Amino acid sequence: MPELSESQFRKTIEGGSLSGLYVLYGEEKYLVSQWADRLSQKAAGKSFLDFNLQVFAGDVPAESLADAMQALPFMAERKCVRVRDLTLDGRSPSELKKLTQAFEEVSDSTVCVCSFVSTSPPFRSDKKWKALYDCFLQHGACVSFPRRKPQELERLLIQRAAKYDCILDRSAAARIVSYVGEDLSSLFNELEKVCAFTGSGPVALSAIDALVTRNLEARVYDLSRHLLAGRYAKAYETLDLLLSQNEEPVGILAVLSGTYLDLYRVRCALQSGEGVLEPANHFDYKRKEFRLKNAERDMRGLSTGQLRESLQVLLQTDLALKGARTAARIVLEEAIAKLLVIASGEVHA
C-alpha cells in the first residue's frame, strides 16, 4: 500500500474499517502520539484490555511480537498490538528476518500500530531501516506527520483557544509561534498557560509577552535586534538571561550568526536586483521564509561593510569559543561589544 496522507488516514480511522499494520512517524511528534493513541483505542475497544491491547517498546524480541500478532482477540472482533519506538540496534540478521516476518504476517483479527514518538528512524538512509520500511509499505499503511507551516499552526492555535473559551486573533497566534517555534506540543502547552491566565475572551498580547516561554531562536533574535538598534543595556541583559538559563554559548553564537547571515544574504539579493526571498532558492529556509522578511526590516541603516565586519567578528568569536582559552562568557561579551560598536557606525569596513 502506498504511503497515506494525513487526510486519507483520518478518513480510514473515522470510517472504522481497521485492519493490518499502521506505521506512524514524522517530525510532528505530538500528532504521531495523538493519532497512535486514538488508533489504538479504537482498535482495542473498551473491554478486556488486558487481553486485547498488548504494548511493546524499543528492542521487543521478534518472537514475542510475532506471537502477539497471531494471538486471537478475547471476546471481541479484533485486538491491538502497539509497538512504540521500535529499535533495530543490536539485532542479528536472523532476528531482523524474524522481525520483518512478524510485520508481514499480522493476522486478520489484529491491528498493529507501530509509532515513532521519541525517535526518527532513518528509513531512507540506513540499509536495515530501508528494508523494514519497504516491508511496512508492502504490508501496511505508512503515515508521515511533517511539521506544520506557520499559517497552519496559527489556525490550530486559534481553534484550540476557542475550546478554552478564549479568542485568539491571527496576530496573537503568530506571536506565540514566533516565540515558541514549530513544535505543536510546546505551542499547545504555552497556549493553555495563556488561556488559563486570560480566563475567557480576547487574549492580550501583553499576556503572551509575559507568560509564553520563548525558545532559543526567539530569544537570540531579540538579542540581535538590540544589537542592531544599539541598545547596549538590553543586549547585555538578554545575554545574561540566556546564560543564566544554561543555554550553551556555542548554541547562542550559532543562532546569532544565522541571524546575521540572513541580513547579509538579503542585502546581497537586493543589491543584485533580486527579491527578498531569493536566498530561499539557494539555502534551506523551508517554512522559515519569515526570517528573510524580518532581515529586510532589521538591516535598514546597516551598510554592507558593517554586515561583513559583523560576520568577521562572529567568525573570530566562534574560533575563540572552540579554542576554550578564555571563559565563554567573556568571549561572548567581547563579541557583543564589537557588534554594538559596528552597528553604531563608529567602525566601517
Secondary structure as GFF3:
##gff-version 3
##sequence-region A 1 349
A	DSSP	alpha_helix	6	15	.	.	.	ID=ss1
A	DSSP	beta_strand	20	25	.	.	.	ID=ss2
A	DSSP	alpha_helix	29	44	.	.	.	ID=ss3
A	DSSP	alpha_helix	49	52	.	.	.	ID=ss4
A	DSSP	beta_strand	53	57	.	.	.	ID=ss5
A	DSSP	alpha_helix	62	70	.	.	.	ID=ss6
A	DSSP	beta_strand	79	84	.	.	.	ID=ss7
A	DSSP	alpha_helix	93	104	.	.	.	ID=ss8
A	DSSP	beta_strand	110	115	.	.	.	ID=ss9
A	DSSP	alpha_helix	127	139	.	.	.	ID=ss10
A	DSSP	beta_strand	140	144	.	.	.	ID=ss11
A	DSSP	alpha_helix	150	163	.	.	.	ID=ss12
A	DSSP	beta_strand	166	167	.	.	.	ID=ss13
A	DSSP	alpha_helix	170	180	.	.	.	ID=ss14
A	DSSP	alpha_helix	184	198	.	.	.	ID=ss15
A	DSSP	beta_strand	201	202	.	.	.	ID=ss16
A	DSSP	alpha_helix	205	211	.	.	.	ID=ss17
A	DSSP	alpha_helix	216	229	.	.	.	ID=ss18
A	DSSP	alpha_helix	232	244	.	.	.	ID=ss19
A	DSSP	alpha_helix	249	271	.	.	.	ID=ss20
A	DSSP	three_ten_helix	278	281	.	.	.	ID=ss21
A	DSSP	alpha_helix	290	298	.	.	.	ID=ss22
A	DSSP	alpha_helix	304	323	.	.	.	ID=ss23
A	DSSP	alpha_helix	328	344	.	.	.	ID=ss24
###
